[in-house]
Amino acid sequence: MEIDPKIDKNTPDLLVKYRHIVKAAAEKGIREALARHKANGNPVAIARNGKIVMLTPDEIRNI
């Protein structure tokens, strides 16, 4: 894997500097995973009000 030349290696915290890119990538991955679960008829575990609950594919909202 090559190092992206646009990344300044002298930055103390790359996650802070590139937080908008990291956040967008994480949100995209979550949307894709939820869509796959729903399409394949698989439930997904989420945290709701401090408890773990399972959502059925019908309960997974379209994003």
Number of C-alpha atoms within 10 A of each C-alpha: 3 4 7 8 7 6 11 10 11 7 10 9 10 13 12 11 13 11 12 11 12 14 12 11 12 12 12 12 12 13 13 13 13 20 17 13 15 20 11 10 12 14 17 16 10 12 9 9 7 7 7 10 13 13 15 14 18 12 11 16 10 9 8
